[in-house]
C-alpha cells in the first residue's frame, strides 16, 4: 500500500487519476489516516486502528467530495485520540445507529399502554397531536432537558392548561423510563428525571353539600333515563370512576362480603371497593336484564353506556347545579369520607389511590370538622385556659 504525505493537492490528484481497482493511500504523518480511491472516481477519508481485541477496524470519516482535507485531518486526529483512551469509534457509531427516534419508540410504548393502561387513548392523542410533531424525529439521545422544559413552558403561554401540559410531561417521561427498562439504546439518561411538574392552578374542586345532594337525587329520579338514578347514586356512594361503574358486571359484586372487585382500574391493577349499606340497598333495586352481565347497561342495547351526558346535563340543570360534573361525584364521596372523620389513608384506599398525596386534592374539610378537631385537642391538655 502506498504511503504518501497526504494534503489537499495530493488528494485531488488521487481523485482525478484513472484506476482499474480500489487503491488505499496511507498518510505519512498520521498513522492509520487513509484515502480510499475507487475506479468510479469516488474517494473516502477513513481512519484504520486496532480495537481492544487487537482487531483491525476502519472508521469512515466522510467522502472526499463532502469535506475539505483540513476538516478530514482534524477529524482523524480526534478519532485517533478516542482510540488511544480505549474507545471503539466504529462500535459507538453502530450503537448510535441503533438508537430509535421518539416516533419509533412511541409505537412500542402505545402497544404497551394499550395492554396496561385504561387511558391509553389519551396518551395516543397527546402523542399524535403534540409530542410527536415536536420531538418525533429526534433520536432518544438527542432529547435535551432544557429544550423540553422550554417547549412545555411556551405551550402554557400559548393558552394550554398547565394540567394538560403536565400530562404531556408525564407521558414523555414515562416513555423514556420504560425505554431504559427495556434496554433501548439512547435511553440511559431520562431528560425529564427530577423535573418537577408546575402546579396546575386550573384544578376545579366542586363538592356537593347535603342540600345539593337532595336536589340532585330528585332530579335523577325524574330523568327519562331509567338508569341515571342508579348510576349517580353508586358513583356518589362508592367514589368510583365513571368508567369503572359503567363497565361493572354483577359477578364482580359480593353482596355477602359487601365488596366490589374491580378487575382492571386506571392503574391496570384490580382493587376492592367496600360497599356501604346504602350502596347495597341501591344495588338491590337496580333492575336486571336477561342475558346481560352489566350492572347499569343501556336498556336499549344491554351494553355499557358510552356516554350518558345528555340525561346527566338535563338532570343537573333541573337541580340548579349546572357546574357540577360527573367526576365531582367522586370528589364529593371523598369529601364526605373526610368530613366523617376518616383519615386520608382510608380515603385513599377507598378511592384506589396509590399515594395519599393524590387524595389531598379531594380532602375538602368542613369548618365544623376543623373546629371539632381543635376543640378535642384543647381538651386533651387537661387544663382549662379561660
Long-range contacts (C-beta under 8 A, 24 or more apart in sequence): 1-25, 1-26, 2-26, 3-27, 3-28, 4-28, 5-29, 6-33, 6-35, 6-69, 6-73, 7-69, 8-68, 8-69, 8-70, 11-35, 11-43, 11-64, 11-69, 14-43, 15-41, 15-43, 15-64, 16-41, 27-76, 30-73, 30-76, 30-77, 30-80, 31-80, 32-76, 32-80, 33-73, 33-76, 33-80, 35-64, 45-72, 45-75, 45-76, 47-76, 47-79, 47-80, 47-83, 47-89, 49-79, 49-80, 49-83, 49-89, 51-83, 51-88, 51-90, 51-91, 52-86, 52-88, 57-88, 57-89, 57-90, 58-90, 59-89, 59-90, 59-93, 95-185, 96-139, 96-141, 96-185, 96-186, 98-185, 99-139, 99-140, 99-141, 99-184, 99-185, 99-186, 100-139, 100-140, 100-184, 100-185, 100-186, 101-136, 101-137, 101-138, 101-139, 101-140, 102-131, 102-132, 102-135, 102-136, 102-137, 102-138, 102-139, 102-140, 102-143, 102-175, 103-132, 103-136, 103-137, 105-140, 105-175, 105-179, 105-184, 105-187, 106-131, 106-132, 106-136, 106-175, 108-182, 109-174, 109-175, 109-178, 109-179, 112-178, 116-268, 117-266, 117-268, 118-243, 118-264, 118-265, 118-266, 118-268, 119-266, 122-167, 123-171, 126-167, 126-168, 126-171, 127-171, 130-155, 130-168, 131-168, 131-171, 131-172, 135-172, 139-186, 140-176, 140-179, 140-184, 140-185, 140-186, 140-187, 141-185, 141-186, 143-176, 143-191, 144-191, 145-191, 145-192, 145-195, 148-172, 148-191, 148-192, 148-195, 149-195, 156-198, 161-200, 161-202, 162-198, 162-199, 162-200, 162-201, 162-202, 163-200, 163-202, 163-203, 165-198, 166-197, 166-198, 166-200, 169-195, 169-197, 170-197, 203-361, 204-325, 205-331, 205-361, 205-364, 206-323, 206-324, 206-325, 206-328, 206-331, 207-328, 207-331, 207-332, 207-335, 207-364, 208-236, 208-321, 208-324, 208-328, 208-329, 208-332, 212-319, 212-321, 212-324, 213-332, 215-319, 215-320, 215-321, 216-315, 216-316, 216-319, 216-321, 216-324, 218-319, 219-315, 219-316, 219-318, 219-319, 220-315, 222-315, 222-318, 223-311, 223-314, 223-315, 224-311, 225-308, 225-311, 226-287, 226-299, 227-296, 227-297, 227-298, 227-299, 227-305, 227-308, 228-308, 228-311, 228-312, 228-315, 230-282, 230-285, 230-286, 230-295, 230-296, 231-296, 231-305, 231-308, 232-312, 232-315, 232-329, 233-279, 233-282, 234-279, 234-282, 234-283, 234-296, 235-326, 235-329, 235-330, 235-333, 236-329, 236-332, 236-333, 237-276, 237-278, 237-279, 237-282, 237-333, 238-273, 238-275, 238-279, 238-333, 238-350, 239-273, 239-330, 239-333, 239-334, 239-337, 239-350, 239-351, 240-273, 240-330, 240-352, 241-265, 241-266, 241-327, 241-330, 242-326, 242-327, 245-295, 245-296, 246-296, 246-304, 246-305, 247-294, 247-304, 248-294, 248-295, 248-296, 249-293, 249-294, 249-295, 250-288, 250-293, 250-294, 250-295, 251-293, 253-283, 253-295, 255-280, 255-283, 255-284, 262-352, 265-352, 266-352, 267-352, 267-354, 271-352, 273-350, 273-352, 274-350, 330-362, 331-362, 331-364, 334-359, 334-362, 334-363, 334-364, 335-362, 335-363, 335-364, 335-366, 338-362, 338-363, 338-364, 338-365, 338-369, 339-364, 339-365, 339-366, 339-369, 341-369
